[in-house]
Amino acid sequence: MQSVAVVGGGVIGLSIALAASDAGWRVRVVDAGVADRASHVAGGMLGSLGEGIPGEETLLAMSVESVRRWPALIDRLGDPNVVTATDSLFVAGTAADLHRLDHLARFVWSKQTDARTVLTSITGRDIRALETALSTRLVGGYRAEGEWALDNRRLLTALRDTARASGVVFDDTRIGSRDALDDDQVVLAAGLGTNALWPQAQLQAAKGEVLRLRRTRSSVPPPRHVIRAAVGGRNVYLVPRADGIVVGATQYEAPVDAGDILPEAGGVLDLLADATEVMPGLRTYELVEAGAGLRPCTADGLPIIRRLDERTVVATGHGRNGIVLAPLTADEVVGLLGDPRRAPTPAAMTSGGER
């Protein structure tokens, strides 16, 4: 049995480790110490439409293909409670916001809608019938039946536990070079930490802030849907959890070596203002966490999933789409491990093909 070292313990690395173990590899996860930051601070949304914007049609197509694979992975993990919602609402705060959603629905979403997803236009009255706690000021939007959300932290635990039960070994050793690993194959899935092991990755950091709010006895219940709102040209999402809501997310450039990743007051202020505009009852929730993480991004927005040499495969640069793209990435990497000459499939048109 051949061995593979997966460098990185975030959702991408863990998904690869589990898939490789299931394919018959002897696997160890070498956690570089930074890969789990983006996975730990995330909304956990699986909706491909929510990530579909003009100019990113390739990424949308990859997301659609990966979303198709998520039900099988949830079954493999054996914890259905990882799923926190199965439908999403895209809602608009103003007529201009609704116009933007209409444009996305007509020219982007309609081209890539997953067969599992049913997209329908809804009015402000429809929104309040579906989610009574949402603001009466919302003017309309779309319902996407089949756009899931996951509890990202429960997901990470389930991936670790399932991988460990399948024989994956976890090693918390920090490495400074690929040469320090004596495994037959090496997979670089360390997020921004990949830069240190393969400088040609040239990953850029995008900082994102996410809030976790907990329901109190006097609070209205969390929504049953994922709420993705456009409010005065800004985007905010509200994702249900068992005990409350996750609110996110900001995104702006940050130094790759930013050290301690702390949320900024302005980002937290904007998220709270927009979230309470969409769901006024959030004012009675408790703010239990304001978190920040660094997303590993490429120049063209596509992840890098390819073989570097006869011994090394890289899977990184997923940006804001790490959880969505995890099953597709894992399948692609296992294919590359099994056949060193294999090219990426059409479903994974990844970044850096000419590097």
N, C-alpha and C positions, 0 to 999 in steps of 0.2 A: 504494500500500500504506500503510495507516494504521499509526501507531506507538503503542506502549504502553510505559510505564516501570513495571516491577515493583519496588517499594521493599521490599527484604528478600531476603537470600540464604540463608535456611534452607530446610528441605524444602518448606514451603508455597510460598514465593516461587519456588524453582527448578522445582517441579512446574507452577506456573502459567505460568512463562516458557516451558517446553518445550511445554506444551499450546497456548499462544497462538501460538508460532512454527509449530507443526504446522498451526494453523488459518489461517495466512496473514498474521499480524501481523508487523511489524517490531518486535523486542523488545530492550529493554535492561534489565538488572538493576542497580538502584542499591542497593548494599548499605549499609544504615543502620548497620551495625557491631555490632548486638546480636541480630539475628534468628537467627544460627546457634548460639547458646549452647544452647538447649533441644534442637536437633537433634543437636548434637555430643555431648551428654551424655544418652544414651538407650539403652534396651534394644533397640529396633527391633522390638518384637512387633507382629504384624498380627492377632492373635486378637481378634475382636470380643467373644467370650464373656468374656475376661479383664477387659474394661472394663464388663461388664454388672452393675450393682448396682441394688437396688430404688430407685425414684425417678428413675432415669436411662434410662427406656425409650426416649425419643426419641433420646438420644445413642447407645444401643445399636443402634437401627434404622439410624441414619446410618452407624455403624461397619460393620454387616453389608453395607450397600449399597456402601460404599467398598471393603471387602475384596474384593468380587466384581470390582472393577476393577483390582486389583493385578497379577494375572497378565499382563494386556495391557501394563501399564506396565513390568513386568520385561522382557517381550519387546522393548519399545521401547528399553530401555536396553542390551540386548544383552549383559548380564553375569549369567548365571544364578548365579554364585557370590555375588551379593548376598544370596541366600537361604541362611540358615544352618540352618534347621529347617523341617519341614513339618507337624509334629504337636506338641501340647502335652499335658502332664500337670498336672492340678490335684490337689494332694495335701494331706492333712490330717495335722497332728502329734498332734491329740487328738480325742477323741470330739466335743467341742464344736465344734472346727474342721470336722469332717466334717459335723456337723449344719448348719452354716452353708453349706457347699458344696451339701449336699442341697437346702436351701431355695432357693439360687440356681438350681440345675438345674431344680427343679420349677416355680418361679414366675417366673423371669426368662429363663434361657437357653432353655427349651423353646419360648418364644414367638417367638424371633428367630434360631434356629439357621440358619446359611447352608446352602444345599443342598450345598455342597462339604464341610461339616463334619459328621463322624459323632461323636456324643457317646455314650460308653458308661461305665457305672459300673465301677470297678475296686477290688479289695481290696488290702490291704497286700502280700499275696503277689504279686498281679499287678504291683504297682509295682516290686518287686524283680526280677521276671522281665523287665520292660521296661527297667529301669535298675538294673543290679546294684550301682552305687556309692551308691545312695541309702540312707538310714538304715532299719534294721529297725524303728524306732519308728513309722514312718508307718503310719497305720491304714486308709487308703483314699482314694478320690477319684474322679476322672473322667479319661478320655482323650478328647481332642478331636483327631481326625484331620482335618487340613486347616487347623489354626491355625498359621500360618507365623510365622517371625521373620526379620528382615533384619539385616545388618551395617550399622548406621546410618552409619558413616563411609565405608564403601565405597559406600553408596547416595548420599551427598552428592557424592562424587567422580564417580560415574556420571552423576548428574543434571547436574552442571556440564559434564562432558565432552560429553555428548549434546546439551545445549542449545547449547553453543559450536559444535559441529559442525553444528547446524541453523541457525546464523546469529545466535544470541543474543549481544549485546554486553554485557560486564560492566564496570561503572563503579563504582569504590570511593569515589566522592564522597559525603561526608556532606551531607545537606540538612536545613535547619531549617524548611522550609515547602513545601507542595505547589506554591506559586506559583513556586518555583525550577525547576520542571520544565516544559518547553515541548512535551512529547509530546502526541499527540492524546488519549490516555487514560492514566490513572494507576491503578495497583493498589497499595493499602496492605497489605503483607503482612510488616510489620517486627516482628511479635511485640509485645513490650512497648514497642518504639520507636514503635508506632502512636499511643500516647498523645500524643506530642509533635506529631504531624502532624494528629491528629484527637482533641482532648481529650475529646470526648463518648464515646469508646470506654470510658473508665473501667476499663481493664484492671487486674487485680490480679495480684500476683506470688506464685507458689507455688514455693518452693525445693525442689529435689530433689537427692539425692545418689546417685551410682552408682559402683560399684567395678569395676575391670577386673583380673582375675586371670589369670596366665599359667601354663600347665602346665609342669612340669619333667620331667626324665627319670624321676624316681621317682614321679610323680603318676599317679593313675588318669585315664583319658581323660575329656574333657567329655561331658556327656549328649548323646544324639542328639535328645532332645525339649527343648522349652522346659519348664522346671519352674516352675510357679506354686504356691507353697506357702502355706498358712495355718498359722502356728506360734504357738500360745498367743494367738490373737486378732490377731496381726500378720501382714502379708503380705510375702513376699519372692519375688523371681523370680531364676532362674538361666538365662541365655540363652547357648547355645553360640556360640563364635567359632572360627575356624580354629586359633588358638593358645591358646585358653583359654575363659574364661567371663566374662560381664558379670553382675554382681549388683546388684539394685536393688529398690526405690527408695523413699527417704523422701519425704515431702511435708508442708510446713508453710508458713505465711504468712511473707513476707519483704517488706521495703521494695522498691518498684519501682526506686528509684535506689540499689540496694544497693552499687554500686561493684564492687570485686573480689569474686567469688563463690567463697568457699572452703568446703570441707566442714567440718562440725563433728564433733568427736571422738565425741559421743554417737551421731550418726547412723551414722558408720562402725562404731562398736562394735556397734550393734544389727544392722546388715546382716551383719557378719561372724559374729556369734553365731547369728543365724537361719540363715544360709546353711550354716554348718558343722553345725548341728543337722540340716539336711535332707540334706547331702552331706558326711559327715565327712572324706572324702579331700581336700576343699578345703584342709585345713590344710597340705598340702605344696605348694600352688600359691604362686606369687610375687604379691604385691600390687604391681602396677606403676602403678596410678593410682587415686586417690580424687578424683572430679570432682564438681562441683556446677553446677547451672544454674537459671535462673528460667523457669518455665512461665507463659505469658500466659493468664490465666483471666478469664472473665466471671462475673457474679454468679449466673447460672443454670446455668453449666457448659456452655452451648452456644456454639459458635463464632459469630462475626459474619461472614456472607457476604452482602453486599448492595451495591446501588448507593447512593452518598451524593448524587451530583448527576450532571449530564449528562456529566461528565468523570472522575468518581472512583468506583472500586469498592473496597470494603474486604474483606479476608479475613484475619481474625485471631482471637485468643482461643481457640485450640484446646486449651489446657491440656496435659494429659498425652497427648492423642490426635492430635498433629500428624502423625506418620508414618502412622498408620492412616487418617486422613481426607484425606490429600494428594490422591489421585486424584479423589475426589468433589469436593473443593474446587476443584481445577483445572478440572474440567468445568463446574462451576457458574459460575466466574468467566468462562470463555471464552464461555459462553452469555450472561452479562450484558454482556460487551463487544460481542458481536454484535448484541444487541437491548437498547437502553437502557431500554425499557419492560417488559422481561421480568421476571416475578416468579420467585423461587426455586422449584424443583421440589419436590414433596412429599417427595422423598428428602433434602432439605436444609432442615429446619425449624430455622432458625438464630436465634440470640439477637438481641435488640435490634430486633425488627420494628416496634416502636412509637416508636423513637427518631427 
